[in-house]
Amino acid sequence: MSGTPVLYIGKAEAKVGGLRKRLGQFARKGASHQGGRSIWQLADQDELLVAWVTTPEESAEDVEVRYRAAFADVFGRWPFANRKR
């Protein structure tokens, strides 16, 4: 896969279904997942890699905000499928 190394940065908290639910939404071609709608339009969607990190010491919201800001610092823009600020 070429292009932007990170396409979407998001959160999945246990109190709202967790990672399994969030990835399920994403895998259903973006149903109930705004970022997924953009990603599944890519020509190389079958080659995508999904990765995650657990953050037990911080809220998922805080980590998401920090990661998106760090991405923007490096690449000069937000990740491809992150539309909300």
Secondary structure, DSSP 8 states (H G I E B T S, - for coil): --S-S--------GGGTHHHHHHHHHHTTTTT-HHHHHHTTSTTGGG--------TTS-HHHHHHHHHHHHHHHHSS--TT----
